[in-house]
Each structure stands twice: as C-alpha cells, then as structure tokens.
Amino acid sequence: MDYEYLANSLASLAGVAVRTYVNGKFQKLYHHMKFSPDFAITEEQNIFKNQGDVSYYMDENFLFYGLFRVRAADVALVMGPVAQSAVNREHAARILRHMGEPINRTEELVNYFASVPAYPLRNFLQILCTIQYFINGEKQEVSSLIIGGEPLLELSPGVLYSSEQKAPERFQHNTMELEEHMLSCVEHGKVDEIREIFKRPVEGRAGVMAHSALRQEKNLIVCTATLVSRAAIRGGLDPETAFSLSDNFIQKAELLNALEDLARLNVQMLLEFTRRVEAAKCGGNGSALIRSARHYLLAHMGENISTEDLSRVLGMNRTYLCKRFQEETGQTVGHYMTSMKMEEAKRLLAVTKKSAAEIALYLGYSSQSYFVKVFKRQFGITPGEYRGRVR
C-alpha cells in the first residue's frame, strides 16, 4: 500500500493535517495549511499512548487527534487536530499558551483553524472507523473508540453490568451522603479516593428519570456532568474548561447504546474532572514534584510535617523544594500545607457530622481553639459558621 498517497488523499478529502510515521519516527506532514510548530509535536507522547490499531486523543483544549497503526507494516498515521466548532480568539489564545507560543500569534492561529473543517465528534470518529477498515480490514464501532482500549481500574461488580440489568438498580449517585462525598472528592482533586469509591460495593439506587434503562443511564450522566462540572469549578477549574468537558461527555453518552459502555463513561468522566482539579491545585505546571508532594500530604493529613520532613521524603534539597513550590504554586510549602488542611476541614464540615474538636484532632492541630483561629484567618468565618452556611 502506498501510505504517502493515502495520507495525502486523506488530508485533501478531510481538510485536516495528516502525518506519516515509519518505525516510530516522523516522516512527513500533509496539509494545505501549515502552522509551526506542528500541533502534534507537543501532544505526540499522548497521541501514541494508546496501543490500539485505531484510537483518538483529546488534548487539554478539546482538540482531537486520530491515530492509525498499520498491522502489515511499521507505519502509523496521525490525523488532526480537529475542533468540534469554530476556534475563536479566546480559544486560540488558550491553545497558544498550552503550546508555549506567544499570544500575539492569535490571529494567525484563528486563520489556520478557519481553513480546517470543524467536525462533530460522531463524524470524526466515523472517519477514523472508515479509515481503519480501509487500512487494516477491521470493522470498528464508534463506541469502542469512545470507551478506549486501556483498562480503567478494577471496579466493584455492581458498577459495570450486563445489558439485561436495569440501570436504576446500580447507579452510584443514590444517597445524599455518597453524592456529597463524591462531589467533594472532585472539588478537592482526590483522584485516588474517587477510584476507591468505585471499588466499593454499590449502595442504593437512583430515582427513575426515564422509562428505558438506556435513557435512564444517559439522563444520569447528564445530571452527573452538571453536578461535577460545578464541583470542579469550585475546586479551581476554569468555568469554560469545565462546561466544555461536561458537553463533551454528554455528547459521548448520546453516541453509546450499551449500558456497560455508559457506566464506564461515567467513571471516566468523574476521574477526568478530578484529575483536572488536581492539576489546577498543583499549580500551572502540575509537575510531578508538586503532585508527589500533594499525594504525600494528603496521605499524612493528620501529621505535623515540616518542610525538612517533606524534602527528605521527596529526596531533594530543602531550599530547592521551597523554590519550586513558590514558582509553581505561588505559595510557600508551609502555606500550601495549611491550605490543604483548611480545604480538608471545609470538606469534613460539609459532608460529615464531625465536631470542630474532632476535625482539629484529625488534622493534627494541638487544640480546637488554634484550629478555629487558623480556619477563620483563612476564610473569614469560624468552622461553625461555615457549616451553617453550607447546610
């Protein structure tokens, strides 16, 4: 097969950039428009992360890329980026920031995307399925691309279910306490805790919102997307990203027609929102260092951890650690620890019945009065006043 001819033809027909890779190395870009640096360069690692013959990847700015691996040869094609709607100046500025390019190139980038057709998700995925059949001779369903090839996590038996089961009997968002706990985890970026929730036995059931199990599950995803997007905004995710992500998952849900696929999508949605909040709380770069520090502090929330303790655990110089924290979070290590404890205090006040004294003890404060003093200094109100407001 002449893959260069195929790539060139696909780029011309779809109006989207197509690249060829041989033995894992970039060969050539085919497109009627050029933008330097190539978008795929900054996302190459993520695009190739999926090991399937055909897959798609959505970046932080909701641009889509398609990947084809040719079974008969060590050749790959990368298609994209594609937007679902016209890219305006604000969207273009976000893309440039993500790429590390100057904002004064906004007009140039808007003009580039004006020359590239916008594809609704369904249409883009259908193109991928068609090319997959042409290249590898395999018929692929759009739903399999949405859910993805990598195993998500080990879920409790009730979370994923067969098509014979009724959705209202197993959905996770069923009690007020569980819902508050889950939304609190999203708001505070607690990815590991979200994973643990889905490993536990299923409790209760959701209210009936449709006459068919399939429509019930789709409606539940719409409701969940609405709730978690607002929780994520409270957690520091910018509203435009939160609402765009919510719309994206709702569109995906409407393309699925199997209850198990919808259940998996629901888990993916909660994890994705929580990961993004975690990244927002870890600073603009969301580096591995800040993530590691945050995970350790979350796991040792009730201990009095000094900067020296944290630097020793992370295996680095204390001065260097302090400098990195200031650069990436805008806070000192001490202020960052206090902020984390105070955010956890807010969560406990909102979703548990623990007293201020119990929360102070849990967070490692020497006395309730000191805890109340720190809380009021941070938020301007006492723990009791905060609990009264949220309830």
Secondary structure, DSSP 8 states (H G I E B T S, - for coil): --HHHHHHHHHHHH-S-EEEEETTEEEEEE-SS--SS-HHHHHHHHHTT--SSEEEEE-TTS-EEEEEEETTTTEEEEEEEE-SS---HHHHHHHHHHHT--GGGHHHHHHHHHTS----HHHHHHHHHHHHHHHH-----HHHHHH-SS------TTTS--TTS-GGGT-S--SHHHHHHHHHHHHTT-HHHHHHHTTS---S------SSHHHHHHHHHHHHHHHHHHHHHHTT--HHHHHHHHHHHHHHHHH---HHHHHHHHHHHHHHHHHHHHHHHT-SS--HHHHHHHHHHHHTTTS---HHHHHHHHTS-HHHHHHHHHHHHSS-HHHHHHHHHHHHHHHHHHH----HHHHHHHTT-S-HHHHHHHHHHHHSS-HHHHHHHH-
